[in-house]
Amino acid sequence: MTFLELLDVIALTCVVTVLLTLFWQRMRTYLKNHFEQYLSPRYLKSCGVRRRMPASPAQRTPDESV
């Protein structure tokens, strides 16, 4: 194997590694967002979710705008 072939293999390996890393991050984000809709609110507290249903108009304070 010549030095240029070795550089080609190293470059190709780097490119494939970067592409697989980006693909994995995108898939992880997609799956996380997909499965979060099935979690109960107690598992979503770290995301700032307290309840799943929006507050009814009777529970709003008068100074809140709609």
Secondary structure, DSSP 8 states (H G I E B T S, - for coil): --HHHHHHHHHHHHHHHHHHHHHHHHHHHHHHHHHHTTS-GGGGGGGT---SS---GGGS-TT---
